[in-house]
Amino acid sequence: MTDLNDEQAIAELHSRWVFGWERDDGDAPFDFRRTFGEFYDFDSPDVRLYDDFDAEQRVATTAARYGSIWEPAFREMVSAHHVVDDGPYVMADHDLAASTLTFVARITMPDGTTDIRTTTSLVWRRTPDGWRIVREHNSTKVLPAGDLDGVLRVGP
């Protein structure tokens, strides 16, 4: 039987996870572990994390390795603003849970802006420290320029 409180907790975690990726011009340098330490299982030997927005399409087998994929780009980034577009949808049972949601984002780099729509699926494992991500799969579609005008906030 599913514990509704677990489903609610996972839904809240997944939504908060999206906004961990927010960046504003002038933010402190992006530190993956500091930002996402409460979300990922940094100690698990069986983590698999993938995001097709990574140009090299790498699969990370540790949370630290996943952070090393994203830290350079997020340190260079001018801003990143997100809106949850659909979900989250959660299934939870005992010590494992899965959640899916879709978000849109505007990513601004020094050389230009990209609008995206991403579907993200996370698998969570209950640990002594709470629910932690052990599987991640993100599929991203680049949207036409300006597609998110009026959808996302501008500035801090």
Order of alpha helices (4+ residues) and beta strands (2+ residues): alpha-alpha-beta-beta-alpha-beta-beta-beta-beta
